[in-house]
């Protein structure tokens, strides 16, 4: 069968997996582990492991000799089981483009996004994950880091990582200027949630739409209703639970884009 498919073809709208999404085997899963799944799923996982690099869904389909649509569904299920992970998806760039041009009369070339946390290691990890490269330090105390990434040939993202910037700091004016949105990273401890409120208030006063990413730990499930209540978030503000060192920042940005396009996120 042909390995060609339209780049915009979504396998499942909620998954964000498309024919030219880049995927890779999850390195945290031992190679010796064989999931209790149909042979087609196990074969796709073996192909990803043997390649030892990121591969598109279309290329994986060509290697397996199956329809890209079928392999796309397989990849979606493997990703849901955390056996493979999506490295970058064109849907992300397209959603950010749509988000950025909602209220703009002309197309934008750069999307400015904020990553805000009380912890510098969290902002650093999120910037690294979003850009695929380490950020560089713009200033110390409070620390502001910068990372850029090319989302599409005509679209770049400029991400600023702001850690421990007090809510009353005059620096918020410069940080928030021309920002399309912010990912606020926190943990669900009472102390960190209380400290996170300062940054949220400053973002709210600057009319910057936010998504809250609650860093997932092994200490138990996160109660998003408690997080929402502690932070005083309206129902339209997305709250995402995920690994700030893994796919969490990308998932949070996608959810913020979806919320903004449907009139939420403020």
N, C-alpha and C positions, 0 to 999 in steps of 0.2 A: 504494500500500500504506500501511497505517497506520504512523505513526511512533512509536506507543506500544509500550513494552516494560517489563516489570517491572524496577525499579531494581536488583534483586539478580541479574539475569540475567548470568552471566559468559559472555563470548564464548569465552575460553580460560582455564581455571583458573589456569595458570601466568603469564598475562599481566597480570591485574588490570584489564583493560579491560572496563568495563561500559557499559550504555547511557547513563548519565548522567555518565560520565567527561568531564572537560574536556580538550580537546586543542588544540594550536596548531601551526602550521607552524614547523619549526626555523629560527630567524632566521639561523643560521650557514650554512645552505645557500643558495647564490645562487638568486634567482628564475628566472634563465635556465636553471638546470639541469633537464633533463627526464629522469627515470629510465627505464631500459629495462624498463618494466612494462606490464601490460595497461592498456587505456584506462580502465577503471573506477578503477584505482589512480591514474592520472595525473589523472583528473577530480577525485577526492577531494582530492588534493594541491592542485590549482588552486583548489578551493573554499576550502580552509583559508587559502591565501595571499591570496586576494582579500578575505576577511573581515577580515583583519588584527586578529583578536581570538580569544580562546579560544572554542571551540564544543563543545557536547556531541555525542556520537555520535548521539543521537536527532535533534538538530536537523540535523546534517549529512546523515543519512539522508533526512529530510523534504525538504531542499533538493535532493537528488539524485534523489528519487523511487524509492528502493530500500528494501528491507527493512533495518531496523536491525541484524539479525543479520548480514546480508551486509556492510554497511558497517563493522560492528564488526570483522569478520575483516580487511577491507581496512585499517582503522586499525591493527590489531595488526601487520600486516606492514609498514606504513609506519613504525610506531614501531620495529620491529626493525631497519629500515634507517636509523634516525635521521633520517628525513625529517619526521616529526612527533614531538611529545613530549607525554606525559601531564602536565598541569599539576596536577591533583588528582583522585583517584579515591575514590568512596564506599567502595570495598573497603578502603582504608587506614583509614578511621575505624572500620569494622566490625571489622577485624582487631585494631586497637588496643583497641577496646571488649572484645572477647573475651579478649584477652591480660590486660587490666587486671582483669577480673572472675574470672579463673581461680581465684584463692585468696581472693577477697573474698566474704563472705556477702551484702553489699549492693552495688548498683551504685555506681560512682564517678562523680564529676562532673568531676574534673581528673586528668589523667595527667601525672606529672612525669617528664621525660626529660632525660638528660644528654648533652651533646656535649663530648667531651674530646679535647684535642690539645695538642701542645707549641707549636703555632702559632696565634696569635690570629686571623690572617686566615682560617684554616681554620674555626675555630669560628664566626666572624662570618658567613662565607659559608653555612655549614650552617644556622645559625639563620635567616638571611634566606630561604633556600630553603624551609625547613620552615614558616615563618610567613607568607611572602609579604610581609614588611615588615622593616624594619631593627630589630635588637634594641637595647635600652638597657642602659647600663653600670650594674651593681649596685655593683661595687667595682673598684679598681685594685690591681695588684701584690699578689697575683696577680689577673689580670683575670677577672671573672665577669660575663657578659652574660646578659640575660634576654629571651626572646621568648615570646609567647603566640599561639595560633591556635585558632579555633573549628572543631572537627572535625565536629561535629553539633550540633543544637539543645540537646542535653543533655550534651555532652561537649567539654571544652576540653583543650588540651595546654599545659603549662608547660614550656618547654625552657630549661635552663641551659647556657651555654657556658663551659667551664672551660679556660683555657689556661695551661700552665706552672705548675701547682700541684704542688709537690714531693711525692713519695710519702710523706714523713714528716710532712707538714703536718697539724695538728689540724683544719684546715678541711674535710677530707674527711668528717668525721662529719656536719656540717650539710648539706653538698652532697648526700650520698648518702641522707639520711633521707627515706623515703617515695618514693624513686625506683624506677620500674618497670624501668628499663633504661638502658643507655648506648651511644652510638655513639662509638667510639674512632677518631679520624681520624689517619692517619699516612701517610708515604711509605715506599717500600721501601728507602731508603738505610740502611746499617748504623748510622749515627749516630742517625738519627731513630727507628729501631726500638728501639735501646738506650734512648733517652730515654723512649719510649712505655711501656716495661716498668714504670716507676715508677707511672704512673697506673693501669695494669692491675692491679698488685699491690694498690693501695689499693681499687679497685673489687671485686676478688676477696675481699678481707678483709671488705668491707661487704656481701657477698652480692648485689651488683648484677649482673644478667645483662648481657652485653655482645655487641656485634657490632663487628667491626673493618672499617672502611672504608679501603681503601688508595687514596689519591688517584692517579688515572691521569694520567700525563704522556706526552709524546711520546718519551721516552727508551728505550722498548722495553716488551715485555710483562712483566707482573708475575708472578713465580713465587709463587703463594699457599702452596705447600708450604714454601718458604724463609721466608716471612713467618710462617707458623704455627710453624715450628721456632724462629725467632729470638725470638718472643714467648712461647713455651711454651704455646701454646693447645691445649686438648683438641679432639678431632675434632668435638664437638657445638657448638663456638663458630663461628658463621658468619663467614667472611671474604669481603668484597665488594670488587670492584675497580670504581671509578667516579669520576666527576668531582664533587669536593666543591662546586664552584661550579654544578653542574647537578643532574641527577636522582639523583646518588649518595646523598645523605642519606635521601631518601624510600625508595629501593630497599633501603638498609641497614636502615631501620626495619621495612620489610615482611618482610625475611628474618629479623630478630630475632623478630618476632611469630610467624612460621611455626615457627621453631626452638623457641620457648617453648611453643607449643601442642602440639608433638610431643615435649615433654620435654627439649629441649636448651637451649642458650644460656647455660649456666652456665660 
